[in-house]
Amino acid sequence: MGHSTIDGTPLTMKLMASDAAELLKAIGIDRADVMGWSMGSIIAQEMALAYPDRVGKMILYGTAVDSAPVKAALDGMVR
């Protein structure tokens, strides 16, 4: 996960939030309720901050507001 970008751009929570918003736009959904679990909940928060008009209700499960520990754990899985 996170090592499949086309051009080597670092994958961030903000980038994944942007990707999710663009996906909704591409499939014709103007506004959605968003549920995120663990890292997905951090992405949902970023999406709500960056695209408040696109996010209705949020369900955040197993969440955090600081993505640094999540990123450190994911980085530790890379060999």
GROMACS elastic network, one bead per residue, 0.5 to 0.9 nm:
[ bonds ]
;  ai    aj funct       b0    kb
    1     4     6  0.72015   500
    1    74     6  0.85669   500
    2     5     6  0.71750   500
    2    10     6  0.81871   500
    2    11     6  0.58244   500
    2    12     6  0.84767   500
    2    74     6  0.89094   500
    3     8     6  0.83367   500
    3    10     6  0.84789   500
    3    11     6  0.76975   500
    4     7     6  0.88490   500
    4     8     6  0.81339   500
    4    11     6  0.88166   500
    5     8     6  0.56520   500
    5     9     6  0.64392   500
    5    10     6  0.77420   500
    5    11     6  0.73653   500
    6     9     6  0.76111   500
    7    10     6  0.89265   500
    8    11     6  0.85175   500
   10    15     6  0.86029   500
   11    14     6  0.83243   500
   11    15     6  0.62703   500
   11    16     6  0.71538   500
   12    15     6  0.50761   500
   12    16     6  0.62703   500
   12    17     6  0.85665   500
   12    43     6  0.89292   500
   12    71     6  0.88855   500
   13    16     6  0.51452   500
   13    17     6  0.61422   500
   13    18     6  0.86117   500
   13    39     6  0.82203   500
   13    40     6  0.86733   500
   13    42     6  0.69949   500
   13    43     6  0.52423   500
   13    44     6  0.88717   500
   13    46     6  0.68793   500
   13    47     6  0.88507   500
   13    67     6  0.78499   500
   14    17     6  0.50048   500
   14    18     6  0.61715   500
   14    19     6  0.85954   500
   14    43     6  0.68086   500
   14    46     6  0.58250   500
   14    47     6  0.72854   500
   14    50     6  0.82805   500
   15    19     6  0.61297   500
   15    20     6  0.86349   500
   15    43     6  0.87242   500
   16    20     6  0.61681   500
   16    21     6  0.86243   500
   16    43     6  0.65172   500
   16    46     6  0.87487   500
   16    47     6  0.84411   500
   17    20     6  0.50936   500
   17    21     6  0.62494   500
   17    22     6  0.86048   500
   17    42     6  0.89506   500
   17    43     6  0.52844   500
   17    44     6  0.66354   500
   17    45     6  0.83227   500
   17    46     6  0.59332   500
   17    48     6  0.85039   500
   17    50     6  0.81027   500
   17    51     6  0.88278   500
   18    21     6  0.50918   500
   18    22     6  0.61118   500
   18    23     6  0.85475   500
   18    46     6  0.85388   500
   18    47     6  0.67630   500
   18    50     6  0.80421   500
   18    51     6  0.84505   500
   19    22     6  0.50667   500
   19    23     6  0.61023   500
   19    24     6  0.87040   500
   20    23     6  0.50427   500
   20    24     6  0.63347   500
   20    25     6  0.86826   500
   20    43     6  0.87822   500
   20    44     6  0.88771   500
   20    47     6  0.77655   500
   21    24     6  0.51946   500
   21    25     6  0.62950   500
   21    26     6  0.86815   500
   21    47     6  0.71032   500
   21    51     6  0.74831   500
   21    54     6  0.73851   500
   21    55     6  0.89313   500
   22    26     6  0.60561   500
   22    27     6  0.86971   500
   23    26     6  0.50032   500
   23    27     6  0.63053   500
   23    28     6  0.85835   500
   23    29     6  0.85929   500
   24    27     6  0.53633   500
   24    28     6  0.61920   500
   24    29     6  0.50192   500
   24    30     6  0.68932   500
   24    31     6  0.79121   500
   24    32     6  0.80638   500
   24    54     6  0.86271   500
   25    28     6  0.51106   500
   25    29     6  0.56296   500
   25    30     6  0.63338   500
   25    31     6  0.88531   500
   26    29     6  0.76538   500
   29    32     6  0.69538   500
   29    54     6  0.85541   500
   30    53     6  0.83736   500
   30    54     6  0.60008   500
   30    55     6  0.87273   500
   31    53     6  0.69154   500
   31    55     6  0.54786   500
   31    56     6  0.63555   500
   32    54     6  0.62938   500
   32    55     6  0.52335   500
   32    56     6  0.54807   500
   32    57     6  0.76009   500
   33    54     6  0.86452   500
   33    55     6  0.58335   500
   33    58     6  0.57928   500
   33    59     6  0.80441   500
   34    41     6  0.87883   500
   34    44     6  0.65653   500
   34    48     6  0.89249   500
   34    55     6  0.67213   500
   34    56     6  0.71526   500
   34    57     6  0.63259   500
   34    59     6  0.63328   500
   34    60     6  0.83877   500
   35    40     6  0.77903   500
   35    41     6  0.69252   500
   35    44     6  0.71084   500
   35    57     6  0.83608   500
   35    58     6  0.56101   500
   35    60     6  0.59720   500
   35    61     6  0.77233   500
   36    39     6  0.73602   500
   36    42     6  0.73871   500
   36    43     6  0.73963   500
   36    44     6  0.59364   500
   36    45     6  0.86902   500
   36    58     6  0.78080   500
   36    59     6  0.63367   500
   36    60     6  0.52317   500
   36    61     6  0.61695   500
   36    62     6  0.84491   500
   36    63     6  0.80715   500
   37    42     6  0.81666   500
   37    44     6  0.89655   500
   37    59     6  0.83715   500
   37    60     6  0.61684   500
   37    62     6  0.57361   500
   37    63     6  0.66799   500
   38    41     6  0.53198   500
   38    42     6  0.69381   500
   38    60     6  0.79434   500
   38    61     6  0.62988   500
   38    63     6  0.50804   500
   38    64     6  0.74789   500
   38    70     6  0.86384   500
   39    42     6  0.51643   500
   39    43     6  0.63942   500
   39    44     6  0.86614   500
   39    62     6  0.83540   500
   39    63     6  0.71469   500
   39    64     6  0.81273   500
   39    67     6  0.77717   500
   39    70     6  0.69724   500
   40    44     6  0.60621   500
   40    45     6  0.86311   500
   40    60     6  0.82709   500
   40    61     6  0.86729   500
   40    63     6  0.82000   500
   41    45     6  0.62550   500
   41    46     6  0.86767   500
   41    58     6  0.87102   500
   41    59     6  0.78091   500
   41    60     6  0.50824   500
   41    61     6  0.64376   500
   41    62     6  0.73830   500
   41    63     6  0.54566   500
   41    64     6  0.75591   500
   41    65     6  0.89131   500
   42    45     6  0.50994   500
   42    46     6  0.63405   500
   42    47     6  0.86146   500
   42    60     6  0.81523   500
   42    63     6  0.64408   500
   42    64     6  0.64237   500
   42    65     6  0.64934   500
   42    66     6  0.79592   500
   42    67     6  0.69439   500
   43    46     6  0.50479   500
   43    47     6  0.60910   500
   43    48     6  0.86396   500
   44    48     6  0.61794   500
   44    49     6  0.86477   500
   44    55     6  0.86931   500
   44    58     6  0.74383   500
   44    59     6  0.86920   500
   44    60     6  0.77438   500
   45    48     6  0.51039   500
   45    49     6  0.62371   500
   45    50     6  0.86372   500
   45    58     6  0.82511   500
   45    60     6  0.83402   500
   45    65     6  0.80971   500
   46    49     6  0.51262   500
   46    50     6  0.60936   500
   46    51     6  0.82586   500
   47    50     6  0.52137   500
   47    51     6  0.55595   500
   47    52     6  0.73687   500
   47    54     6  0.83227   500
   47    55     6  0.74234   500
   48    51     6  0.52504   500
   48    53     6  0.80132   500
   48    54     6  0.74865   500
   48    55     6  0.56548   500
   48    56     6  0.83982   500
   48    58     6  0.84023   500
   49    52     6  0.57600   500
   50    53     6  0.88978   500
   51    54     6  0.54050   500
   51    55     6  0.67240   500
   52    55     6  0.54602   500
   52    56     6  0.78998   500
   53    56     6  0.76887   500
   55    58     6  0.75211   500
   60    63     6  0.58955   500
   60    64     6  0.89599   500
   64    67     6  0.69459   500
   64    70     6  0.89207   500
   66    69     6  0.71495   500
   66    70     6  0.81196   500
   67    70     6  0.52460   500
   67    71     6  0.61110   500
   67    72     6  0.86097   500
   68    71     6  0.50862   500
   68    72     6  0.60636   500
   68    73     6  0.86185   500
   69    72     6  0.50415   500
   69    73     6  0.61937   500
   69    74     6  0.86409   500
   70    73     6  0.51861   500
   70    74     6  0.62468   500
   70    75     6  0.85710   500
   71    74     6  0.50716   500
   71    75     6  0.59578   500
   71    76     6  0.84424   500
   72    75     6  0.50508   500
   72    76     6  0.60883   500
   72    77     6  0.88641   500
   73    76     6  0.50792   500
   73    77     6  0.67071   500
   74    77     6  0.52938   500
   74    78     6  0.70977   500
   75    78     6  0.54770   500
   75    79     6  0.87149   500
   76    79     6  0.77415   500
